Amino acid sequence: MKILVCMKQVPQKDAPLKLNEAGTWIREDVQYEVNEPDAYALEEALRQKEKHTGEVVALTAGPARAQQVLREALAKGADRAIHLEDDKFAGLDAYNTARAIGAAIKDEKFDLIFTGLQSDDYGYAQTGVILAQILGWPHATIIMHIEKNADGIRVKRELEAGFFQYVDMPLPAVLTIQSGINKLRYATLIGIKQAKNKPMRKVAMAEVESAVGANLQKIERLYVPQKTKNTEVLEGPPAEVAKKLVEKFKNELRVI
C-alpha cells in the first residue's frame, strides 16, 4: 500500500508560551516538536507497510524549521517526504491547508492518507476530513485499529462512553488516527543515517497558490486569563453565617 502521512510541527507541550505583539498567536522563539497524534499516524502507516509492503510518504506544511518533523519521520522508516515550505503555510486555516495539500499531491496515487486526529496547538480536527472531501474519498475519524481485507479496509472507531464502531471502507480513503492506537518506535542510529539520503520534495507556495483562498477561520485575539483574588470573611454566629452564605450562593453567584 502507498500511504501518505500528514504531519505538523507544534510548540512543545511544556514550552513557555508568550503572545506576539498583535496578540493573535504565540511568538516564534519557542521549542517545537512533532504533533503527538501525527506521530501515532506515522507509526500506524509504518506498521501497515511492514504487513503489506508498499511506501510511506511523510508530508508537512510550514516554514523551514518544520523540516525537522520530516527528518524524524524518515529516520523512523518513511521512504520519502514532501515539504510545503513557506512561512505563509503556517498561517493557513484547516480548509486552505487541506486545499494546499490536495494540490501538492494531485499527481500522486495514494491508497491511504493518514492524519492525526487533531493538532495540539489549534485542535480543530478538520484538516483530514476536509482533505477527504476535496479529494472525493471516503473518510473515517478517531481510528483505533486498521485491518486490510480483500475489499479494502475495516477500521475501528472510538466513540463516546467506551463504545466502538467497526466500519468497512473501500480504498482510497482518508483516516484520522487517535493517539494510543499503537506503541511509538524510536529512530535507530542506522535510520538517522539513512534519512539523510532519502528524497524530500519541496513545494513552494507559488506552486499551490491557485488552490488557496482567503482563510475562513481567523483568530482575532488570544489572551492569558488574569489572576484575581477576592476574599470575603463572613462573621457572626454559625446560623447567621450559613444564612449569609446561602444568600450569596443564590443571589450573587447564582449556583443554587
N, C-alpha and C positions, 0 to 999 in steps of 0.2 A: 504493500500500500504506500501511496505517496501522501504524506501528511504535512500540512503547514501548521506551525505553532506561532500564534501571535503573542508577543511578549512586550512588557512595558517596564521601563526603569522608573522607580518611585523613590521618594525620600525614605531613608531608614526609619523604622518604627520608633527608635529611641533617639532620633536626631533632634536637637533643639531647633525649633522652628520659629522663624521671625518673618513678619509680613514685609512685602515690598512697599515702596513708597506710595504706590497707588492703592494699597490695601486690597488688591484683587487676587493675590496669590502669595506664596512664600518666596523668600529670596533664594537665589541660586546657590549661595555658599553653604550648602548642606551636603551630607553624605548620602549617596544613593545606593539602591540595591534592586535586585530582581523582584518584581511583584510576586508575592507568595503564591496566589492561585495559578499564575502563569508557570511557576516552577513545577507545580504538580501537573499542569498540562503538558509540559515538555517531557516529564518523566513518563507519563502515560503514552505519549507518542513514541518514545524510545522503546517502551515495552511492547507496543503493538508491532513495531518494526522488527524486534527480536523474535516475535512469534510468527510473523507472516512475511518477513523480509520487506524491502522497499526503501524509501527515502524519507528522511525527516528534514524539513527546512524551517529554520527559525527566522522570524521577521519582527522588526521593531520599527517604530516611527519616533523620531526625536532628534535632538542635536548630536554633535559628535560624541559627547560623553555617553550617550545611550549605547554606543557600540560595545561597551563592556558587557551588556546583557547578552549580546550575540556571541561574544568570545566565550562566555561561560557556557552557553548552550552548545557551541561547537566542541568545547573541551569535554562536555559530558557525553557527546556522541552524535549530535546533529551533523548532517552531511554538508550542509551549506547554509548560507544566511543571506537575507535581504534587508538592507538598511535604508529606510526612507529618511534620509539625512538632511535636516534643515531645522533651524530654531523655530520656524513657523509651525512645524508639525506639533510641537508641544502645546501650542495654543488652540488646537482644533478641538471641537466638541466631538462626542461619540459618533454622530451622524457623518461628519466630514472625515473623521479618522477612518471610518468604515469605507467611505467612498474612495479615499486615497489608497487604502489597501486593495480594494477591488480593482482599481485602475492599475496598480503596480503588478498585480498577478494575473492580469487578463490573458496573458499568453501561456500561463501555466495550466496543467491538468492535474489538480489535486483530487484525491479520493475523500479526504477528510481535512477539515480545518478545525483546530482546537484553539480556544482562548481560555483564559482563566475566567472564573465566574464573574469576578469584578476586580477593579483595581483598588489598591489600598489607599490611594490618595483621593480620587474623585468618587469612587464607589458607585458609579452609575449602573453597572451591569447591563450595558446597552450595546456595546460595540459588536459583540459576537452575533447577537440576533439581528442587528441592523445589517451586518455584512451578509448574513444568510438571505435576508430579504432582497438586498441589492443583487446578489448572485442568482436568486430564484431557487435556492436549495432548501431542503427541509432542515430543521434545526431542533435541538433539544437542550435544555439547560439543567444546571445543578447535577451533573453526571457523576455517579459514584462507581460505575462499572461499565465496561465495554466488551462485548463479545462478537467477533466476526462470525457470520454464517454464510450459507450459500446464496441467500437473497440480499445480503447487505450486512447490517449490524443490529444487535439487540443491546439496548442500554438500560441502565438502572438509574432512575432519577430520585433524588431525595426530596420528599415533601415535608409538610409540617407534621408535628406531633409524633415523630418517629415512623411515619409511613413512607413507603417507597412505591414507585411506579415503574413498570417494565414496558419499554416501547420498542417495537421493531421498525427499523428505518432503512430505506434504500440509500445507496451511495450515488453521487457525492452528498455529503452532509456537513453541517457545522455544529459543533458541540462546545458548550461552555462547561469547564471542568471545575468541580468542587475541591477545595483543599482537603487533604486527608484521603484522597482516592487511592493513594499508594504511599510507599516509603521512598523519600528522595535519596538519590545517589550522590556521591561526591565525585568531582572530577579527578581522574588519576593523573599522575605525572606524565604518562605517555599521552593521555588525552589532551593535556595542556600543550604539549609539544606539537601534536598533530594539528591542533586548532589553528596554528599559525599558517599552515599550508592549505587550509580548506578555503574554498571560494566564498567571497562575500560581494554580492552585487549591491551597488549603491544607486539609489533612486532620488534624484533631486526634485524639489517642489515643482519646478518648471515642467517636469515630465508628467505630473498628475494634476497640475493646477486646473485643468479644464474640468475635472470631475469634482472639484472642491468649490463650495459656495460660502455664503455668509453663515456664521455659526447660528444654530437655532437655540442653543443654550448659552447663557452668559452669567458669569459670577460678577455681581455688582459690587459686593464688599464682603470682606472677611474681617472678623474682629475677635479678640480674646476677651472672654467674659470678665467683667470687673469683679474683684472680690470685695464684698461688702459684709459688714457685721453690724447688727443692731440688736443689742441685748437689753431686755427689759425685765426687771425683777418685780414680781408681784408679792406684795407684803400683806400681812394680816392673818387672821385665823384660817385654818385649813379649809373650812367650809366656804369662807368668803373668797379665798384664793381659787378654789375649784370653780366657783361660780363665775369669777372674772375670766378664768381660763376658757371655760365653755363659751362665754360671750365672745371672746376674741376668735376662737375657732369658728364660731358661727357667723359673726358679722364682719370681721376683718380678713381672716384667711379663707373663709367660706369652704371649709373642709367637712363641715357637718351641717 
